[in-house]
C-alpha cells in the first residue's frame, strides 16, 4: 500500500534508549461515540475534544486502530462558534496542504489511513489555551455470527511484534491513561446490548481501555438506499451469508506466541483463562461439528511454524504447545501455503505482528480467513490480507471464539469472496446497486454513508486514477485519499507547533507472560522476534531472523564505527518535537549540555561562520538548521519543519551541498 510520505524503519531499541524528558499535558480530553444501526449497516460518529493548556501552539496527533472494513467519510471541526468541513484529497496532496498550513501558522486537521486498519488524526496549531472539537463519521457492515449482528469499535491495542513500517511520529503509541467516554446507540428496528456493560435507553459511560462490542439482535436483511456525489441513487442489499454444505479443505494456523498467554476478560470465567485457553477449547468444540468429508491440516506458530498433522481435529488439538516466543505471522502463512495442499487457510491469532508481506502473501493465491482473539487484538495487516484474498475476518474477545470459528468455517465453505457487484464480508453478502436514472435524492448523512460503503467495495477493482476520482468525489479516507481542512480565517501562529502524540490507553487485559518482564508503562517499543532456529527453511519473502540481534548490531555499528561522522549522533540528542519555536529562535538552553557544546563547537568552524554570514544567520542557528535538515531527511517530521522554516525550500543539489558542509 502506498504511503504518503515514505519513512525509514525505526529502531525500537534506539527509541527506548533515547526517550527522555518530562511528559507534556495530554491534549485529548474527551472521546464520545454515537452509533446508528439500520439493517446490517452501522454508522459511527466519534467526537474528540482537544485542549491546549500550554503556553505555545501545539500539534496533537493520535494514531489508532479502526475496523479494517470501516470507511471514514466525513470530518467536521468546531473552533469557537465556527464549523469547518474537511475535503478529500490525494494522500500526498493532503499531507502537503497540511504541512503548508503549519508553515503559514494556520490551524489545520488531517485524517489519514497510514496502514489498512490504522488511522492517524493530526490537529495542528491549536493555540495556547484554546479548544478544538473534531467529529468524524465512518460506516461499516455488521459482522454476522449465527443470527446476531456484531459491531466492534477498537479503542486500544497491545504491543505489536516486529518492526513497524511507520515513522516514530506516526506509529501506534500505547501506555496512556484511559479516558472515560460516552456511548449513544440508535437502532429502531433491533435490540442492541453492550458486551460487559449495560445500556440505558441506548446510552452509557465507558472507560476506554477495552473495545466497544455491540451485539445486535433482531437485525433484518434488506436494502438501504443512499445517494452518490454524482446525484445518482445507490443501494446496498445486506443479507446473511447462505449456509452451504461444501466440504472443507483447509489448514488451520493457531497462534501460540507469548502474547496468547495474556488473559481474555470476556466470558463466564471472569478473566482466568488466556487467549490460548479459549482457542484450545473452541477447537475441541469445533471438532465435534466437522463432517467426515472435511479435511483439516493443523499448524501452530510463534516465531517458527510447526505442522501438527492432519486427521481428527480433536486428537490433533491435544498436541498444541503452550504459548511462548515471538510472532512471525508472515513466515507461518508462507510456509503453510507452500507445504500444505489445503485450498484455504484459517488463521487464529491476536494479529499483533508487523512481520508479514501482505501483498506477497496475497499473490500466492490462497484464500485466507482470520479469527482475531483478544480485546487488544489488531486487525491491520491480517484483516487487509483477508480482504485481498477474498477471505473474511471475525473479531472477538476470547470466550466467543467458538462462535467465531463456526462463522469463519461457514465463510470458507461458501466459496468465492466477491463477484463484480456482490461481496462476501464477515458473515454477510453485500450487493451494490446503482440507479442510472437522473432522479435526485436528498444527500443525507445516511445517504452519504451508503455511498461511501458502496465506494469501498468498488475501489479495489478500479484502475488507480478512477479509484482516486471516486474516493475524492465521495469524500472518503482510503489508501489513496485523506481528509484535510485548513482554518484560513483563524489566528496565525508565529512559532511552529510542538508535537504532542496521544498514547492509546493500556488494554485492560494485559497480563505479561510469566517468563517475560512487564513492558514500560508508556511504551512505543515493539517486541522483536528471536532469531529463527537453524533448521528453518529459507523463504524468499520471510523477514524472520531480522530480530533483536540485528537491531543490536545496527546500534553498535552506529556508535562504534571508527571515523563515522558524529553529526547524526548529535542530531539524535535534540528533541525536535517538544518546542520547535525555541529552536527556530536560536535558543539552545533546552538542549542537553553535551549537545549544546557540540553545536557551539561546530559553529566556531570557519566554513560554518562563512556560510552563516551569507545566509544572514548566527552560526549556532545555522548548525541547528543543518542538523534539522539531516534529521528530517532521516524521517523526523518535526525536524524537517524546522529545517524548512530556517532554510526555506531547497532542491536536492542544495541539500547535498549543505549536508556536506555539516560533515566538514
PyMOL commands that set and color helices and strands:
alter all, ss='L'
color gray80, all
select helices_A, chain A and resi 12-18+91-103+168-170+258-261+275-287+313-317+329-339+358-362+382-389+401-414+445-459+464-474+548-560+567-572+580-584+593-603+606-615+619-633+637-647+652-663
alter helices_A, ss='H'
color red, helices_A
select strands_A, chain A and resi 28-38+41-51+58-65+71-79+82-85+87-90+108-115+118-126+131-141+143-145+148-153+174-176+180-186+191-194+203-207+212-217+222-227+233-240+249-255+295-301+305-310+344-349+367-373+393-396+422-425+428-434+481-486+498-501+504-505
alter strands_A, ss='S'
color yellow, strands_A
deselect
rebuild
show_as cartoon
